[in-house]
Amino acid sequence: MITQQEIDQFDKDGAVCLRGLFNIEWLDRLAIGVEKNFSDPGPYNTVYTDPDNPGGFYDDYCNWQRIEEYQDFMQHSPAAEIAARITKSQSARIYHEHVLVKEPGTRESTPWHHDLPYYGVDGDQLCSIWLPLDPVPKSVCPEFVLGSHNAGTLYYPKLFLTSENYAEGIDGFETIPDIESNRSDHTISSWDLELGDCIVFHMRTVHGAPPTEGLKSRRRAFSTRWLGDDARFAKRAWKTSPPYPEVDLKHGDAMVHNSFPQMWSA
């Protein structure tokens, strides 16, 4: 399913585009689930677009156990095996799903950030699979700073609504630099995506996404976050996102918990 060249590219760049790994039936099933999700949002649903602005940028996460189509995808689609093989792990546990929608004409950008500091997890065998449910031209595709997952720097999480840091003065974390104003200082990549394509990226890879002004269709993405063998629970100086209040693991524990069931094993 995945070539050694693609595994090597993930290791080196922290992001890789995989072509045609999901058949249209999975996308159709997820689209049904997305409609259910946003007709009955979960407690973590957020709308980032002001009511007076055009378009609409909104998301939700941690609903897979209550939405049949999401649960079916976790358990039976190729996603878990893709995550394990790309990270060279012998198993894959689901951390959570995250559904992001940008309607046509949305002005809001997704700010530059990387995901790991938001989460209560550390490790190297960690990835997200960003699976679009609509064709995505490169002009509105998420963008990735290649190699940033190996830079050794962790950045404060940012509030998407205000772009403010979650905290200040915490050892081991820095404010993310102004990548947008200094794009030429970085190697930034994105892709034209057809139905069935996906982007797999490391949880430390810095990324953002442009607005959808000029786009005539929605940009729906079903993103799944996966934990490999070396994933360990991490306490943060802030409330993690997702918060997982029911998880009683200690810092450094393996991520073995009912909230993170194993979905694939070699």
C-alpha positions in Angstrom: 0.0 0.0 0.0 2.8 2.4 0.9 6.2 2.5 -0.7 9.5 2.7 1.1 10.1 6.0 -0.7 6.9 7.4 0.9 8.0 6.2 4.3 11.4 7.8 3.8 9.7 11.0 2.7 7.6 11.0 5.9 10.8 10.5 8.0 12.6 13.4 6.2 9.9 15.9 5.6 7.3 15.2 8.2 4.5 15.2 5.6 3.7 13.1 2.6 0.8 13.0 0.1 -0.5 9.5 -0.5 -2.5 9.0 -3.6 -5.7 7.0 -4.0 -5.6 4.9 -0.9 -9.3 5.5 0.1 -12.1 4.4 -2.1 -15.1 6.6 -2.8 -17.4 4.5 -0.6 -15.4 5.5 2.5 -15.7 9.2 1.5 -19.4 8.8 1.0 -19.8 7.1 4.4 -17.8 9.9 6.1 -19.8 12.6 4.4 -23.0 11.1 5.9 -21.3 11.1 9.3 -20.3 14.7 8.9 -23.9 15.8 8.2 -24.9 13.9 11.4 -22.1 15.5 13.3 -22.9 19.1 12.5 -26.6 18.7 12.8 -26.0 17.5 16.4 -22.6 19.0 17.3 -20.5 17.6 20.2 -19.3 19.6 23.2 -16.1 20.7 21.5 -17.6 22.1 18.4 -16.2 25.6 17.5 -17.2 28.2 14.8 -14.3 30.4 13.9 -16.1 32.7 11.4 -17.9 35.8 12.6 -21.6 35.8 11.6 -21.1 39.0 9.6 -18.3 37.5 7.5 -18.7 35.4 4.4 -18.2 31.6 4.2 -17.7 29.6 7.4 -14.9 27.8 9.2 -15.9 25.4 11.9 -14.8 22.1 13.4 -15.6 19.4 15.9 -13.8 16.4 17.4 -14.1 13.4 19.7 -17.4 12.1 18.2 -16.3 8.9 16.6 -17.8 6.7 19.3 -21.2 8.2 18.8 -21.3 8.4 15.0 -21.7 5.1 13.3 -19.9 6.1 10.1 -16.9 7.5 11.9 -16.6 4.3 14.1 -16.8 2.1 11.0 -14.0 4.1 9.4 -11.8 3.8 12.4 -12.3 0.0 12.7 -12.4 -1.1 9.0 -10.8 1.5 6.7 -7.1 1.4 5.7 -6.4 4.4 8.0 -5.0 2.6 11.0 -2.7 0.4 9.0 -1.5 3.4 7.0 -0.6 5.2 10.2 1.3 2.2 11.6 3.2 1.5 8.4 4.2 5.2 7.8 5.5 5.5 11.3 7.1 2.1 11.4 5.0 1.0 14.3 3.7 -2.5 15.0 0.3 -1.1 16.1 -2.0 1.9 15.8 -4.3 3.3 18.4 -6.8 6.1 17.6 -6.2 9.3 19.6 -9.2 11.2 18.1 -10.8 12.4 15.0 -11.1 16.0 14.0 -13.5 17.3 11.3 -12.8 20.6 9.8 -15.0 22.4 7.3 -14.3 25.6 5.3 -17.2 26.8 3.2 -16.6 28.6 -0.1 -15.5 32.2 0.3 -14.1 31.8 3.9 -11.6 34.5 4.8 -10.1 32.9 7.9 -6.8 31.2 7.6 -5.7 28.3 9.8 -2.8 29.8 11.7 0.7 28.3 11.6 1.1 25.8 14.4 2.0 22.2 15.2 -0.3 19.8 16.9 1.7 18.0 19.5 1.7 20.7 22.2 -2.1 20.8 22.1 -2.2 17.1 22.9 -1.5 15.1 26.1 1.0 12.8 24.3 4.7 12.6 23.4 6.7 10.3 21.1 7.9 9.9 17.6 5.5 7.3 16.1 2.7 9.8 15.9 0.8 11.0 12.9 -2.4 12.5 11.5 -4.1 11.5 8.3 -5.8 14.5 6.7 -8.4 13.0 4.3 -10.4 15.5 2.2 -14.0 14.7 1.3 -13.9 17.2 -1.6 -11.3 17.8 -4.3 -8.8 20.3 -2.9 -6.8 22.6 -5.2 -3.3 23.4 -4.1 -4.4 27.0 -3.5 -6.5 26.0 -0.5 -4.6 22.9 0.6 -3.0 22.9 4.0 0.7 23.8 3.8 3.6 22.1 5.7 7.0 23.4 6.7 9.1 20.4 5.6 11.5 19.0 8.2 10.1 21.1 11.0 9.2 17.9 13.0 12.9 17.2 13.4 13.9 20.8 14.4 13.8 20.0 18.1 11.6 23.0 18.9 8.2 22.9 20.5 5.9 25.9 20.1 3.1 27.1 22.4 -0.4 26.1 21.1 -2.3 29.0 19.8 -6.0 29.8 20.2 -7.4 29.7 16.6 -10.0 32.4 17.5 -7.4 35.0 18.7 -4.0 33.6 17.7 -2.9 34.1 21.3 -0.6 31.5 23.0 -2.1 29.2 25.5 0.6 30.2 28.0 3.9 32.0 28.4 7.1 31.4 30.3 7.0 27.6 30.1 10.4 25.8 29.8 10.8 23.9 26.6 8.3 26.0 24.5 8.7 29.0 22.3 6.3 31.3 20.4 6.0 30.2 16.8 7.8 32.6 14.5 6.0 34.6 11.8 6.2 32.0 9.0 3.8 33.8 6.7 5.9 36.9 6.5 9.1 34.9 6.0 8.0 32.1 3.7 11.2 32.2 1.7 13.1 31.1 4.8 11.3 27.8 4.8 10.6 24.9 2.5 6.8 24.8 2.3 4.8 22.2 0.5 1.2 21.5 -0.4 -0.6 19.5 -3.1 -3.6 19.3 -5.5 -5.7 16.6 -3.9 -8.2 14.3 -5.7 -10.9 12.2 -4.0 -9.1 9.2 -2.3 -5.9 11.1 -1.7 -4.7 12.0 1.8 -1.9 13.8 3.6 -0.1 12.1 6.4 1.9 14.3 8.7 3.8 14.1 11.9 2.3 15.7 15.0 5.3 17.9 15.3 5.2 19.2 11.7 4.4 22.9 11.5 1.5 23.6 9.2 -1.3 26.1 8.4 -4.0 26.5 5.8 -5.2 29.3 3.6 -8.7 30.8 3.3 -11.1 29.5 0.7 -11.8 32.8 -1.1 -12.5 32.1 -4.7 -13.3 28.4 -4.1 -16.8 27.3 -5.4 -17.1 24.2 -3.3 -16.8 23.2 0.4 -13.5 22.0 1.8 -14.4 19.2 4.2 -11.6 17.3 5.8 -11.8 14.2 8.1 -8.6 14.1 10.1 -7.6 11.2 12.3 -4.8 11.3 14.9 -2.9 8.0 15.5 -0.6 6.7 18.2 2.2 4.3 17.6 4.2 2.0 19.9 6.3 4.7 21.5 3.4 7.1 22.4 3.5 8.2 26.0 1.1 10.2 28.0 2.2 13.8 28.6 1.1 16.3 31.3 1.0 19.9 29.9 1.0 23.2 31.7 -2.4 24.0 30.1 -5.6 22.2 29.4 -5.0 19.9 26.5 -7.1 19.8 23.4 -8.8 17.3 23.5 -8.9 17.4 27.3 -9.7 13.7 28.0 -10.8 14.3 31.7 -11.4 10.6 32.1 -7.8 9.6 31.4 -6.0 8.9 34.6 -2.6 8.0 33.2 0.7 9.4 34.7 3.2 11.4 32.7 5.3 9.0 30.7 2.8 6.1 30.8 2.1 4.1 27.6 -1.1 5.3 26.0 -3.0 2.2 26.9 -6.5 3.3 27.9 -10.1 2.6 26.8 -10.2 6.1 25.3 -7.5 5.1 22.8 -8.4 1.6 21.5 -6.0 -0.3 19.2 -7.3 -0.4 15.7 -4.5 -2.3 13.9 -1.7 -4.6 14.8 1.0 -6.3 12.8 
